[in-house]
Amino acid sequence: MDEYTKSEFNDFEVISINEKTSFVHINLSESESFYKEIFYYFFSEDRILKYAENKNHLSFSPNKKNYAILYRELAYFIDEYNTSRLPQDIENEVLKILNDEYEIGDDGKGNLNIRLDKMGKIGGYIFCNLLSEYFKFECIIPKVHLTTDYNMSVYGIDALYYSPERDMILFGESKLSRSLSNGVGLLKQSLKLYEQQIRDEFSLVLSNRLLKDNMGTFGAKYLSAIETSIKIEDFIADMGIKKISVPLFVAHGTENTADEIFKTLSCIKKTDLLGLETQYILISLPIMNKSKMISVFTQCIAERRAFYEKQSASM
């Protein structure tokens, strides 16, 4: 069996084996200070600003414009709403996971009321930071910015990235779960429909003419081919694309040792998509306790927004 490789990356020990990577924070614990450290790391002013503007070279400077950007950006991650789905629309295995992840009740009309929060967007934001900073992939479009309501979930693919070095398009999916096994279960469910998700992403996002000037290196190389392609299969054929990548990310509680993490990640079996060789990149971030993380992050986000509002008003 291949051995794990270990390295250091900023505040994390990075453990890897066969396209599976786990980022273990050096102060991993269930303490409030640990969750604050995780928050301050990912939600530094520089990182929020780079994500908001989709420009890796930016750095934060304290001025009215930047404080306003940070204040608005944090609004994506703090409030919540409810949605209803018919029970027969949810497979039994997924329903078990949802019962574990959320507060679910029956409204008496045959619908399940599922309590949703902004943790999915936080998981996606953390995911995007790791893809950009550690893996050095380039974001094509930050998906959260395509919502027209702070309460909307990010539908479709969670992360659209491009690797200039490998000349590879990446379609990423993320989960934030009480346990890694729950997250893996939800990822496996998502992957069942992933080919159609990728087709929809091409039609609704990659070929959206209003976004065409904001796709960076990817747009510079592929835009003309996208504009002459009716569907993604045409684009693949025209550009001679042979391989795509699917990064899959779970921020999770419970499992926190390398053996546990990589054994659970190995339950995800690779399937080639769209007739192309498909590479899976499996990424884990142990967070110990999802509920404690939610509590601390919510408090920190509220405090930060109040601070940014005050600073902006004083300038």
N, C-alpha and C positions, 0 to 999 in steps of 0.2 A: 504493500500500500504506500502511496506517495505521502511524504511528510509535510506537515504544515510549514509555511514560511512566516516569519514574524518580522515586522518592521515598525518604526514609529512615524506617525503623521500628526503633527501639531499636538493636540491633547489626547491622542488615541494610540493604542497599540493595534496594529493592523495584522490580522491573522488570515492567511489565504491558502487555498488549495483548489486546483482544477477549476478556475473561474468562479470560485465561491470565496467571498471576502466578508469578514466580520470586523467592524470598528468598535473596539472595546475601550471606553473612556478610562483613563488612568485612575480616576476616583470613583469607579462603579460601586454604587451602594444604594440603599433606599433612603438616604438622608435628604433633607430639603436642600442642603448645600450642593449635592450632586446635581439635582434637577436645575438649580439656578445656574450652575456651571455650564450644563448642556445648553440652557437657554441663552446665556450670555455669549457662548461660543457661536452658535448658529445665527443668533439674532443680533450680532454686532452691527453697528451702523454701516460699516463698509459692506458687509454681506447683504443686508437688506437693500441698500442702494444699488449694488451691482445687479441684484435680482430684479428690482423694480425697473431699472433702465436697460437690462439685458446687455450690459457692457462690463467685461471683466477688468478693464483697466481703471475703473473709477475708484476714488477713495473719498470718504466723507469729510466735509468741512462744515463747521457750524454756521449755517446761514438760513434765512427764512425759507427759501425754496426747498432746501434739503430736509429741514424739519417738517415741512408740509408733506413732502413725499413719504417720509418715514411714518408720519401719523396716518396717512391714508392707507399705506401698505399694510400696516398692522391690523386694519379693520377687517381684512380677509380672514383673520385667524381667531377671532374672539367670540362671536355670538353663535347662535344655534337655531335650528328650526326642526319641525317634524314633517315626516312624509308618511303616507299610507300605501300599503301594497296588499293585494289579495294573497292569502296564504298559499293558494295553489300556484302562484307565480314564483314561489321560492322553494327550491329543492330542500328536502329534509335535512341534508347534511349542512347546507348553508344556514338554514333556520336555527340549527343547534348552535352554530358559531355566533350568529347574530344575537341569540338569547344570552350568550356569554359576554358579548362585546357591548351590548346596549340594553337600555331599559325598554322592554317590549310589552305592550298591553293590547288587549282586544277592545275596540271601540263599540262593540255590540252590533256592528253592522257587517261583520265578516271581514273587516280590514284589520291589519296589524299596524299599530302606530309605533314606528321605530324612532327612538330618540337619537337624532344625529347631532354631531358637534363639529367644530372646525378642526378636529385633530387630523382628519384626512388631509386637509390642506397643509397642516403643519408637517405631517409625514412627507407629503409631496415636496414641500419646500426644503426640508432636510435632505431628501433624496437628490434634489437638483443641485444643492451645494456640493454634495459628495461627487456627483457626476462631473461637475465643473472643476472643482479644486483638486480632487485626488486622481480621478481618471483622465482629466484634461480634455473632456468632450466639450463641444460648443453647443449652447442652447440655441435652438432654431426659433422657438416662440415660447415664452413662459405661459403655460396653459391657464394658470389662475387668472391672468389678465384678459382672458377671452370671456369671462363671466360678465353679465350686465347687472348683477345684483350680488351684494356681499353675502347674501344667504344662499346663493346657488352653489351646488356641488360642481366640481370640475368633471364634466362628462367626457367619455372617450378615453384616449390614451393620456396617462398622467404626465409624461415627459417626452418631448420631442427633441432629440439631440443629433449631432453630427460629429463624426471623428474625421478631421482632415487627414490625420496620419494614416488611418486605415481606409479612408474613403468609404465610410460605412454610415448608414442611417440607423439611428437607434430609437426604438419605440418602447418607452418604459412604463412600468406599472409599480405602484407603491401601496403599502398597507401599514397602518399603525394599529397594533393588536395587543390584547392582554398577554398572549403567548405566541411564540413563533409558530407552533403547530396551527393555531387559529389563522395566523397570517398566511401561512403556506396553503391552508385549505381555501382561503378566499382568493389567493393568487391562482390556484389551480382552476377554480371556477371561472375566473376572468379569462384565463387562457383558452377555455373552450370556445369562446367567441372572438378570439383575438384577430383572426384573419379579417372578419367583417369590421372590427374596430379599426384596423389599419386602413382598410378601404375607405371607411367613413372619414378617417383623419386626413387622408389624401384629398378627398372631395371637399371637405368642409374647412380645413385649415391650410394644408400645404398649397392648395390651388386657389386660396382666397386672394383675390386681386388687391384687396385693401391692405393685406399684410405683406405683399410681395417685396416691398422695399426695406423690410425689417428682419430679414432672415440671414444676415451675415454671410459667412463663407459658403454655407449651404445654398443660399439664394443665388450668390454669384456664379456658382457652378451649375446648378440644376434648374434655375427658373425658366429658361427658354424651353427646356424639355417638358417641364410641368405644364406650361401654358399651351402646349400643342397636344397634351395627352388627355383623353377623355376619362380614363380610369387608371388606377395605379399599375395594372398589368401592362398597359401601353407604355407607361413611363419606364417600368422595369426593362421591357424589351428594347425600347429606344436607347436607353443609357447602358445597356449591357450589364445591369446589376446582377451579381451572382450571390451576394450574401447580405443579410441584415442582422441586427443585434437586438436582443430584448433584455434590457436590464430589469431585474425584479428585486424590489427593496422591501424589507420588513423592519420597522422599528418595533421592538417587542419586549414583553416581560417574560418571566419564568426561566427560559433556557438562557444560560449565560456562560457555559463552558464550551470550548471549541468542539469537543466530541459531540455534545448535545446539539449544538447549532448546525454543524455540517451534516450530521446524520439526518436531521429534520429537513434541511434544505435539499438533501439528496432525494427526498420524496417527490420533488418536481422533476418530471421526466420531459426531456426535450422533444419537441415536435417541430419539424420544418414547416415554415409558413410561406404561402404564396408560391410554392414550388422552389423556394430559395434555400440554400444552406443557412440555417439559423443558429446564431450563437446566443446562449443564455448567459447573462452575468448575474449571479445571485449575491445579494448584498444584505447583510444583517447589521442592525444596531441595537444591542441589548440596552433596555431602559429600566429594567427591574419591575417597576410598577406603573402601569398605564394611568391608573386613577390619580396617583400622586403627581405624576408628570402633568396631567391635565390641570390639576389644581394649581400647581406652582406656575406653570406657563400662563394660565389665565390671569393670575395675579400679576405676574411680571409684565404681560402685554398691556394690561390696564394701566399699570403704573407708568410704563414707558410712553403710552399714548398721551397720558395726562402731562407728562414732562415735555414731550415734543410740542404739544399744543401750547403750553405755557411759554416755551422758548420761542416758538414762532410768533406768538402774540407780542413778545417783548422787543421784537426787532423792527 
